[in-house]
Amino acid sequence: MIRYLSLAAILVLTVLNPIQGGEPVTLETVVDPGPNDLSESIAQDYSLEKAVHFLDSASLQWQKQRKCFTCHTNLAYLYARPAISSDVQAHREVRQFAEELVQNRWEERGPRSDAEVIATAAALAFNDANTTHKLHPVTKTALDRMWTIQREDGGWEWLKCDWPPFEHDDHYGVTLAALAVGVAPEDYVNSPATQDGIAGIRSYLAANPPENLHHRAMMLWAGKYLDDLVSDEDQQKWVNELLDVQKEDGGWSAATLGEWARADDSEQDTVSSDGYGTGFVLFALQQAGLPMNDERMRRGVEWLKANQRESGRWIARSLYKDNKHYLSHAGSAFAVMALAGAEE
C-alpha cells in the first residue's frame, strides 16, 4: 500500500492545497491549469502543495470540460489523491463522478468500451483500498462487470488507438484487470465469482509474456497484489532491466519503456528523463519491494524533486503526437505516489 503522510502534513496540505485565492479547488471554482508545455520553467523549489493543486485542477477541469474519464487524467487522479489526503472536495467530486458513471451511464446506455469498465474498476478498487479499506458496492459492480466481458483467452477487447502506453495493446488492459481484482478490499480476490476470471488472466499472461518494459513494470505493480502473478526470478530480472535504463541524471524516459511509433513521424526522445517515465518506474520499483535507501531509488526521488515545473506538474512528452502531452497528467500522479512512497 502507499505510505501516507503524517496527520500534521495532511492538515497542512488540506489548508494550503488551494494555493491561489484561498479557496479549495472544486468543480465550481476550478481554473484551467493550462496546457502541458515542454518549455515550462523548472520550479525553484519542490512543492507538494503545488503538485496536489495541479492534480485537483487538471482532473476537475477535465471532468467539467470533457465529461468523461481517461486513464491519463481523472482515473490516474483516483490512484494518486489518497496518497496525500482524500478528505477534500475535489477528490469527493471526482470519486462521485466515477460512481455515477457505473450507476447511471452504464445502466442507461452501457459503457463506452470494455476498456472503460476495467479502467474504472481498477481506479475505484485502488481508491477503496487506500481510503476506506472497504469494498464499495459500486466498485464491486464495476469489478463484477469485468468478468461478463472477458474473452475466452482471458483478455479483453482493449482500446488500441496507437496512443501508448494506455490505449495501445491488450496486455495493458489485462494487467490493469489483475491489479483491480488483486487490490480490491475485503478479499474480493478469493470470492467464488472471481476464480474463473483470475484463471483466465493467468492463462492470458502465460501465453502472452510482457514484450516491453512498460508491460513488465505493470506486472510488477499488479504482482504486489495478486499472488504468484510474477515469479521471484522474473521480478528480479525485470527490476534490473528497469534500473538498467535509468538515466545519468537519476530519471527515466517514458520512450525507453517500449517501442512506440509516433503519429507525426518524429523521433521519440529516448535521451531525456521525463515525469511519466520517472514517476511510473519509481512507483513500480517500490511495489516490487526495492528499498528507498537504495542509491538508485534516492536518485529517482531527487530527479522528481528537482524537475517539477512552476505549475506543480511534471512534464512528459506525448509518445504519440506533439500536441497535448496529456501523459504529463498521469506522470504527475505517479510522481506524487512515488514521492509519498518515499516518505520515511
C-alpha positions as CSV (number, residue, x, y, z in Angstrom):
1,M,0.0,0.0,0.0
2,I,1.0,3.6,-0.4
3,R,2.5,5.0,2.8
4,Y,0.6,8.0,3.9
5,L,1.9,11.3,5.2
6,S,1.7,12.3,8.8
7,L,-1.6,13.8,10.1
8,A,0.2,17.2,10.5
9,A,1.3,17.1,6.9
10,I,-2.2,16.2,5.7
11,L,-3.7,19.1,7.7
12,V,-1.2,21.5,6.3
13,L,-1.9,20.3,2.8
14,T,-5.7,20.4,3.3
15,V,-5.3,24.1,4.2
16,L,-2.7,25.0,1.7
17,N,-4.0,22.9,-1.2
18,P,-5.8,25.9,-2.8
19,I,-2.5,27.7,-3.4
20,Q,-4.4,30.5,-5.2
21,G,-7.1,32.7,-3.8
22,G,-7.6,30.8,-0.5
23,E,-10.4,28.7,-1.9
24,P,-10.4,24.9,-2.3
25,V,-10.4,23.5,-5.8
26,T,-13.9,22.4,-6.7
27,L,-15.9,21.9,-9.9
28,E,-17.4,25.3,-9.3
29,T,-14.1,27.1,-8.6
30,V,-11.6,25.2,-10.7
31,V,-9.3,27.2,-13.0
32,D,-7.8,25.5,-16.0
33,P,-4.1,24.8,-15.1
34,G,-3.1,25.5,-18.7
35,P,-1.5,23.3,-21.4
36,N,1.3,20.9,-20.8
37,D,4.2,23.0,-22.2
38,L,7.5,21.2,-22.7
39,S,9.3,24.6,-22.2
40,E,7.6,25.5,-18.9
41,S,10.2,26.6,-16.4
42,I,11.5,24.3,-13.7
43,A,10.3,25.3,-10.2
44,Q,12.9,26.9,-8.0
45,D,11.8,24.7,-5.1
46,Y,9.9,21.4,-5.0
47,S,6.3,21.9,-3.7
48,L,4.0,19.1,-2.8
49,E,1.2,21.6,-2.3
50,K,1.6,22.8,-5.9
51,A,1.6,19.3,-7.1
52,V,-1.6,18.5,-5.4
53,H,-3.2,21.7,-6.6
54,F,-2.3,20.8,-10.2
55,L,-3.8,17.3,-9.8
56,D,-7.0,18.6,-8.4
57,S,-7.2,21.3,-11.1
58,A,-6.4,19.1,-14.0
59,S,-8.8,16.4,-13.0
60,L,-11.7,18.6,-12.3
61,Q,-11.1,20.7,-15.4
62,W,-11.1,17.5,-17.5
63,Q,-14.3,16.3,-15.8
64,K,-16.0,19.7,-16.2
65,Q,-15.0,20.3,-19.8
66,R,-14.8,16.7,-21.3
67,K,-17.3,14.9,-19.1
68,C,-15.5,11.6,-19.4
69,F,-12.9,9.5,-17.6
70,T,-9.5,8.8,-19.1
71,C,-6.5,6.8,-17.8
72,H,-4.2,9.7,-18.1
73,T,-6.1,12.2,-16.1
74,N,-9.0,11.6,-13.7
75,L,-8.6,7.8,-13.3
76,A,-4.9,8.4,-12.5
77,Y,-6.1,11.0,-10.0
78,L,-8.1,8.4,-8.1
79,Y,-5.0,6.4,-7.7
80,A,-2.9,9.3,-6.5
81,R,-5.0,11.6,-4.4
82,P,-5.4,9.3,-1.4
83,A,-1.6,9.2,-1.1
84,I,-1.8,12.7,0.3
85,S,-5.4,13.1,1.5
86,S,-8.8,12.0,0.2
87,D,-10.7,14.3,2.6
88,V,-11.1,17.2,0.2
89,Q,-14.0,18.3,-2.0
90,A,-12.0,17.8,-5.3
91,H,-11.5,14.1,-4.5
92,R,-15.1,13.6,-3.5
93,E,-16.3,15.2,-6.7
94,V,-14.1,13.0,-8.9
95,R,-15.0,9.9,-7.0
96,Q,-18.7,10.7,-7.2
97,F,-18.3,11.2,-11.0
98,A,-16.8,7.7,-11.3
99,E,-19.6,6.2,-9.2
100,E,-22.2,7.9,-11.3
101,L,-20.6,6.5,-14.4
102,V,-21.1,3.0,-13.2
103,Q,-24.6,3.5,-11.7
104,N,-26.1,5.8,-14.3
105,R,-24.3,5.8,-17.6
106,W,-23.6,2.0,-17.7
107,E,-27.2,1.2,-16.6
108,E,-28.9,3.5,-19.1
109,R,-26.6,3.4,-22.1
110,G,-23.8,0.9,-21.3
111,P,-20.1,1.5,-21.1
112,R,-18.4,3.3,-23.9
113,S,-15.9,0.4,-24.2
114,D,-14.7,-2.7,-22.4
115,A,-11.6,-0.7,-21.5
116,E,-13.8,1.8,-19.6
117,V,-15.1,-1.0,-17.5
118,I,-11.6,-2.3,-16.5
119,A,-10.0,1.1,-16.0
120,T,-12.9,2.4,-13.9
121,A,-13.0,-0.8,-11.8
122,A,-9.2,-0.6,-11.2
123,A,-9.3,3.1,-10.2
124,L,-12.2,2.6,-7.8
125,A,-10.7,-0.6,-6.3
126,F,-7.3,1.1,-5.7
127,N,-9.1,4.2,-4.3
128,D,-11.1,2.0,-1.9
129,A,-8.0,0.2,-0.8
130,N,-6.3,3.5,0.1
131,T,-9.3,5.3,1.6
132,T,-12.0,3.3,3.4
133,H,-10.3,-0.1,3.1
134,K,-13.8,-1.4,2.3
135,L,-15.1,-2.6,-1.0
136,H,-17.7,0.0,-2.1
137,P,-20.9,-1.6,-3.7
138,V,-20.3,0.5,-6.8
139,T,-16.7,-0.8,-7.1
140,K,-18.0,-4.4,-6.8
141,T,-20.5,-3.7,-9.5
142,A,-17.7,-2.5,-11.8
143,L,-15.4,-5.4,-10.9
144,D,-18.2,-8.0,-11.4
145,R,-18.9,-6.5,-14.8
146,M,-15.4,-7.1,-15.9
147,W,-16.0,-10.9,-15.9
148,T,-19.0,-10.6,-18.1
149,I,-17.0,-9.2,-21.0
150,Q,-13.8,-11.2,-20.6
151,R,-12.8,-13.2,-23.7
152,E,-12.2,-16.9,-23.8
153,D,-8.4,-16.3,-23.9
154,G,-8.6,-14.4,-20.6
155,G,-8.1,-11.0,-22.2
156,W,-10.4,-8.1,-23.1
157,E,-11.1,-6.0,-26.2
158,W,-8.9,-3.1,-25.3
159,L,-8.8,0.3,-27.0
160,K,-5.9,0.3,-29.5
161,C,-5.6,3.8,-30.8
162,D,-1.8,3.7,-31.0
163,W,-1.8,6.1,-28.0
164,P,0.9,4.5,-25.8
165,P,1.2,3.4,-23.1
166,F,-2.5,3.3,-22.2
167,E,-4.5,2.8,-25.3
168,H,-2.1,0.7,-27.3
169,D,-2.4,-3.1,-26.6
170,D,-4.4,-5.8,-24.8
171,H,-1.6,-6.6,-22.4
172,Y,-2.0,-3.3,-20.6
173,G,-5.7,-4.0,-20.1
174,V,-5.1,-7.5,-18.7
175,T,-2.5,-6.3,-16.1
176,L,-4.9,-3.4,-15.1
177,A,-7.6,-6.0,-14.6
178,A,-5.2,-8.1,-12.5
179,L,-4.4,-5.1,-10.4
180,A,-8.1,-4.3,-9.9
181,V,-9.0,-7.7,-8.6
182,G,-5.9,-8.0,-6.6
183,V,-6.0,-4.7,-4.8
184,A,-9.8,-4.7,-4.1
185,P,-10.5,-4.8,-0.4
186,E,-12.4,-7.4,1.7
187,D,-10.8,-10.4,0.0
188,Y,-12.6,-9.9,-3.3
189,V,-9.8,-11.8,-5.0
190,N,-10.8,-15.0,-3.2
191,S,-14.6,-14.8,-3.8
192,P,-16.1,-17.6,-5.8
193,A,-17.2,-15.3,-8.6
194,T,-13.6,-14.3,-9.4
195,Q,-11.9,-17.6,-9.7
196,D,-12.6,-18.4,-13.4
197,G,-11.8,-14.8,-14.3
198,I,-8.5,-14.8,-12.5
199,A,-7.6,-18.2,-14.1
200,G,-8.3,-16.5,-17.4
201,I,-6.0,-13.6,-16.5
202,R,-3.2,-16.0,-15.6
203,S,-3.7,-18.0,-18.8
204,Y,-3.6,-14.9,-20.9
205,L,-0.4,-13.6,-19.3
206,A,1.3,-17.0,-19.5
207,A,0.5,-17.2,-23.3
208,N,1.5,-13.5,-23.8
209,P,4.6,-12.7,-21.9
210,P,5.4,-8.9,-21.4
211,E,7.0,-7.6,-24.5
212,N,8.4,-4.3,-23.2
213,L,9.5,-2.6,-20.0
214,H,6.2,-0.9,-19.5
215,H,4.4,-4.3,-19.6
216,R,6.9,-5.6,-17.1
217,A,6.5,-2.6,-14.8
218,M,2.7,-3.1,-14.9
219,M,3.2,-6.8,-14.0
220,L,5.4,-5.7,-11.0
221,W,2.6,-3.4,-9.8
222,A,-0.2,-6.0,-10.2
223,G,2.1,-8.7,-8.8
224,K,2.2,-7.0,-5.5
225,Y,-1.5,-7.7,-5.0
226,L,-2.1,-11.0,-6.9
227,D,-0.1,-13.9,-5.5
228,D,2.2,-15.7,-7.8
229,L,1.5,-13.5,-10.8
230,V,5.2,-12.8,-11.1
231,S,7.9,-15.3,-10.2
232,D,10.8,-14.3,-7.9
233,E,13.1,-14.8,-10.8
234,D,11.2,-12.6,-13.2
235,Q,10.7,-10.0,-10.6
236,Q,14.4,-9.6,-10.0
237,K,15.1,-9.7,-13.7
238,W,12.6,-7.0,-14.6
239,V,13.7,-4.8,-11.7
240,N,17.2,-5.0,-13.1
241,E,16.0,-4.2,-16.6
242,L,14.2,-1.1,-15.4
243,L,17.3,0.0,-13.4
244,D,19.5,-0.5,-16.4
245,V,17.6,2.2,-18.3
246,Q,17.9,4.8,-15.6
247,K,19.5,8.0,-16.9
248,E,22.7,9.5,-15.5
249,D,20.6,12.3,-14.0
250,G,18.6,9.8,-12.0
251,G,15.4,9.9,-14.0
252,W,13.8,7.6,-16.6
253,S,12.4,8.3,-20.1
254,A,8.9,7.0,-21.0
255,A,10.1,6.5,-24.5
256,T,12.6,3.8,-23.4
257,L,9.8,1.7,-21.9
258,G,8.5,0.4,-25.3
259,E,9.0,0.7,-29.0
260,W,6.1,3.0,-30.0
261,A,5.7,4.8,-33.3
262,R,4.8,8.5,-33.3
263,A,2.0,9.7,-35.5
264,D,3.9,12.8,-36.7
265,D,6.9,10.7,-37.9
266,S,9.2,12.5,-35.4
267,E,11.7,10.6,-33.3
268,Q,10.9,9.5,-29.8
269,D,13.0,11.3,-27.2
270,T,14.8,8.4,-25.5
271,V,17.6,10.6,-24.1
272,S,15.7,13.0,-21.8
273,S,14.3,11.9,-18.4
274,D,10.6,12.9,-18.0
275,G,7.8,13.0,-15.4
276,Y,6.0,9.9,-16.5
277,G,9.0,7.7,-17.1
278,T,10.5,8.6,-13.7
279,G,7.3,8.7,-11.6
280,F,5.9,5.4,-13.0
281,V,9.1,3.4,-12.9
282,L,10.0,4.6,-9.4
283,F,6.5,3.7,-8.2
284,A,6.7,0.3,-9.9
285,L,10.0,-0.4,-8.3
286,Q,8.6,0.5,-4.9
287,Q,5.8,-2.0,-5.5
288,A,8.4,-4.7,-6.3
289,G,10.0,-4.0,-2.9
290,L,13.1,-2.1,-3.9
291,P,14.0,-0.2,-0.7
292,M,14.2,3.6,-0.7
293,N,17.7,3.5,0.8
294,D,18.9,2.1,-2.5
295,E,21.0,4.8,-4.1
296,R,19.2,4.4,-7.5
297,M,15.8,5.0,-5.8
298,R,17.1,8.0,-4.0
299,R,18.4,9.4,-7.3
300,G,15.0,8.9,-8.8
301,V,13.4,10.9,-5.9
302,E,16.0,13.6,-6.3
303,W,15.2,13.9,-10.0
304,L,11.5,14.3,-9.3
305,K,12.1,17.0,-6.6
306,A,14.5,18.8,-8.9
307,N,12.3,18.7,-12.1
308,Q,8.9,19.8,-11.0
309,R,7.6,22.7,-13.1
310,E,6.3,26.0,-11.9
311,S,2.7,24.9,-12.3
312,G,3.2,22.0,-9.9
313,R,3.2,19.3,-12.7
314,W,5.9,17.1,-14.1
315,I,6.2,17.2,-17.8
316,A,6.2,14.2,-20.1
317,R,6.3,14.4,-23.9
318,S,3.4,12.6,-25.5
319,L,4.5,9.2,-27.0
320,Y,2.0,9.7,-29.8
321,K,2.0,13.3,-31.1
322,D,3.3,16.7,-30.1
323,N,0.0,18.4,-29.3
324,K,-1.5,17.9,-25.8
325,H,1.1,15.9,-23.9
326,Y,-1.6,14.5,-21.6
327,L,1.0,11.9,-20.4
328,S,2.1,14.8,-18.1
329,H,-1.1,14.3,-16.1
330,A,-0.5,10.6,-15.4
331,G,3.2,11.4,-14.9
332,S,2.3,13.9,-12.2
333,A,0.0,11.4,-10.5
334,F,2.7,8.7,-10.4
335,A,5.3,11.3,-9.3
336,V,3.1,12.2,-6.3
337,M,2.6,8.5,-5.5
338,A,6.3,7.7,-5.8
339,L,7.2,10.7,-3.6
340,A,4.6,9.6,-1.0
341,G,6.0,6.1,-1.0
342,A,9.5,7.5,-0.5
343,E,8.5,9.2,2.8
344,E,10.1,7.6,5.8
